Amino acid sequence: MRNGGGHVNDEALIRRLLTTPATWAVVGLSANRTRTAYGVAAWMRTALGLRLVPVNPRGEGVFDEPGFRSLAAIPDGEQVAVVDCFVNSRRVGEIVDQAIDERDRLGIGAVWLQLGVVDEAAAARARAAGLVVVMDTCPHIEATRLGIAPA
């Protein structure tokens, strides 16, 4: 499935990411229940059974999980399979670069850029560093579309 640029999302990869029990770092997730990140993350936790680590500027915890100010602040020994980016396209490049920097220490294998978040250059850097990339879509939308979980 093609988004607005050159990146093409791989349906098999999306299915694998959404059906593999794992910990996801959700950048932009805070306890603010009015934000889209909160609602989607709550759904991911309940419907997909994912463990979510909140990453936000205040280091605020969510869903009984401690929060962190950055990916670099997540402690050694924590394994994060996916970095889910709920930040705007202008900021996502720095988050992708952090994911690349922390890849080996945290075991990061993928970056997921949420619906409306597009940065072709950041996606290319991530792929060059060995990460898989999903861009410009939402786990809730994809899981529902693929019949993985109910809306």
C-alpha positions in Angstrom: 0.0 0.0 0.0 1.5 3.3 -1.1 1.3 6.5 0.9 1.8 9.9 -0.6 5.5 9.4 -1.3 7.9 6.7 -2.4 7.5 4.4 0.7 5.2 1.4 0.3 3.8 -0.2 3.4 4.1 -4.0 3.5 0.9 -5.7 4.5 2.6 -8.8 5.8 4.9 -6.7 7.9 2.0 -4.8 9.3 0.2 -8.0 10.1 3.4 -9.4 11.8 3.9 -6.3 13.9 0.3 -6.2 15.1 0.0 -9.9 15.9 3.4 -10.4 17.7 3.3 -9.8 21.5 5.8 -7.1 22.2 6.6 -3.8 23.9 6.1 -0.6 21.8 7.4 2.8 22.8 4.7 5.3 21.9 6.3 8.7 21.4 3.7 11.4 22.1 1.6 9.3 24.5 0.6 11.1 27.6 -2.2 10.9 30.1 -4.2 13.5 28.2 -7.3 11.5 27.3 -8.4 14.0 24.7 -5.4 13.2 22.5 -5.6 10.7 19.7 -2.5 9.0 20.9 -4.2 8.1 24.2 -7.3 6.6 22.6 -5.3 4.6 20.0 -2.8 3.4 22.6 -5.6 2.3 25.0 -7.2 0.3 22.1 -3.8 -1.2 21.2 -3.2 -2.3 24.8 -6.7 -3.8 25.1 -7.4 -5.2 21.7 -3.8 -6.3 20.7 -2.4 -7.0 24.1 0.7 -4.8 23.5 2.7 -3.4 26.4 3.2 0.3 25.8 6.0 2.5 27.1 5.0 6.2 27.0 7.6 8.7 25.8 6.7 12.3 26.2 8.4 15.6 27.1 7.3 15.4 30.8 8.2 11.8 31.2 4.6 11.2 32.3 3.5 7.6 32.9 0.4 6.2 31.4 -1.6 2.9 31.9 0.5 2.1 35.0 3.7 2.2 33.0 6.4 4.7 33.8 7.0 7.4 31.2 10.3 8.6 29.8 11.3 11.9 28.2 13.1 10.3 25.3 14.0 6.9 23.9 17.5 7.4 25.4 16.0 7.6 28.8 14.4 4.1 28.7 16.6 2.0 30.9 19.1 -0.6 29.8 17.5 -4.1 29.7 14.2 -2.9 28.4 13.3 -4.4 25.1 11.3 -2.2 22.7 10.2 -3.9 19.4 8.5 -0.9 17.8 8.8 2.9 18.2 5.3 4.3 17.4 5.5 8.0 16.5 2.6 10.2 17.4 4.4 13.4 16.5 4.1 15.7 13.6 6.0 15.2 10.4 8.4 18.1 11.2 9.5 16.4 14.4 9.5 12.7 13.4 13.0 12.7 11.8 14.6 13.3 15.2 12.5 10.5 16.8 13.6 8.1 14.0 17.2 9.1 14.5 16.8 8.4 18.2 15.4 5.0 17.4 18.4 4.3 15.1 20.8 5.4 17.9 19.0 3.2 20.5 18.3 0.3 18.2 20.9 -2.1 19.5 20.5 -1.2 23.2 16.7 -1.5 23.2 16.3 -4.1 20.5 14.2 -1.8 18.3 13.3 -3.5 15.0 10.7 -1.2 13.6 9.4 2.4 13.5 5.8 3.1 12.9 4.8 6.6 11.7 1.2 7.3 12.5 -1.5 8.4 10.1 -0.5 11.8 8.6 3.1 11.5 9.7 5.4 11.3 6.6 9.1 11.8 6.3 10.6 9.9 3.4 14.2 10.8 4.3 13.7 9.6 7.9 12.2 6.3 6.6 15.1 5.9 4.3 17.6 6.4 7.2 15.7 3.9 9.3 15.7 1.3 6.5 19.4 1.9 5.9 20.0 1.2 9.6 18.2 -2.1 9.4 14.8 -1.1 10.8 11.5 -1.8 9.1 9.2 1.1 8.5 5.4 1.6 8.5 4.4 5.1 7.5 1.3 7.2 7.3 -1.2 4.8 8.9 -2.6 3.8 12.2 -2.4 0.4 14.0 -6.1 0.6 14.8 -7.1 1.2 11.2 -4.8 -1.5 9.9 -5.8 -4.1 12.5 -9.4 -3.5 11.7 -8.8 -3.6 8.0 -6.9 -6.8 8.2 -9.4 -8.5 10.5 -6.8 -8.8 13.3 -9.0 -7.1 16.0 -12.4 -5.6 16.2 -12.9 -1.8 15.9 
